[in-house]
Amino acid sequence: MSLQGPFVVVAESEAADVVAALRESGAFPIVETSWSDARAALTSVKPEAVVLADPCSDRLRLAALERTLDEYRMSPGNAFMPVVARTREDAAPGLADVLAIPANAPVERLVRRLASALRLRSLHGTVLRRMASLASRGEGAIELACSDPLDEATVLVTGRGRSFPELSVALGQRVGVIGAFSVESAARALNARDISGIVIGDGFGPRIVEALLTVLAEDVRFRDLPVAVLGGHPGLIEPFCPVLPNLERVAEGAERLVDRLLPYIRLQAFGERLRRMLKSLDAEGMLDPDTGLLAQDAFWRDLSRAVDDAEKRGVGLSIARFSFDGSDRRIGLDAARLLCRLMRQVDFACREADNSIFAVFTETDLRSAHVIARRIAAVLKNTIVAPDRARNGIEAAVTLATLKPTDNVDSLLARVVGAQSAK
């Protein structure tokens, strides 16, 4: 990927290796500046990305740079600007939302990591332009969620050793966590849902770690996924770094690993949000950008058409309502996004304000709808990231109704909602 500038490289002494690697990748122009002049350089240049080429321990300079970055992030219409910082060993970079990389890592790895972050900047810029274009045509504004992407992030934690509980607790305080004790269960989780990061703890031998990294490296979907390996296997990750730019090894300490990985997890979750938003924009607002299901207005329009079509053609139509007792917004979103993956192409669904989900199965009689709904409910129970109190998974209460010759939309809906109320 050719890096389109400008880029700002911040270093107290000359960072010839970083500048040379950026130039070799096609980066232009490159502005070199010292820590004392970094704020002025960022304000005047408005770069595509920033590289902090040497660690800084001066709190005043760090605070000044952080204020500048915050001002950029708070300005409406600005696309995400990646900041990659070299740090000593496994230390934190001292700035929020900065993508840390060890100072002794090969400079080629820094460039690949920067290119990965710039892919997300390009996606963000596309979404912002499409939103502005849609709004300018007076076709309604679709807002991009402004909440912290970590609130929706899910991290896969694998391992069998002593670090597994510590990692699960440290990550579980910030993001949703899925545990996997084998490569097979990890692969199932990766295929079933959106994963914002992977942590490989101790307890796995080199062959198992290599097999898991091979699975990730061979699938383009996981190209930019943040992956952290804790503890051992110091030489094992090197062959995979060219393919997995956000692969990192942290020598020890669950808290240290989490501190370094969280900015990458936030970035990945933000990318997932942007991809959903882009699909919604492509559909001109007919898809809910939070879930990928139909927006409510579009759902009710499609349901009316489906009922009319089923009556004219004399084919079956069934509707199911999935509800989750005591669920919060996170569980509701998790269920809706999973259901979006499970739906057949001919079916459609939407999420309600109370986190319940209506799903319409076209050309489907009641018996077949029962089979489909049971399978979906089983997958949701076994896949939703449940809070600690729900150790047996989240139960989905399901009610079904099928279209009768005398039905209209209101009577069909009344039966499926009334059946659940009666329970």
Helices and strands as residue ranges (DSSP letters): E 7-10, H 16-24, E 30-33, H 38-45, E 49-52, H 59-74, E 83-87, E 99-102, H 107-136, G 149-152, E 154-158, H 163-172, E 176-180, H 183-192, E 197-200, H 206-217, G 220-222, E 227-230, G 238-240, E 247-250, H 254-282, H 296-313, E 317-324, H 329-342, E 348-351, E 357-362, H 366-383, E 396-402, H 409-422
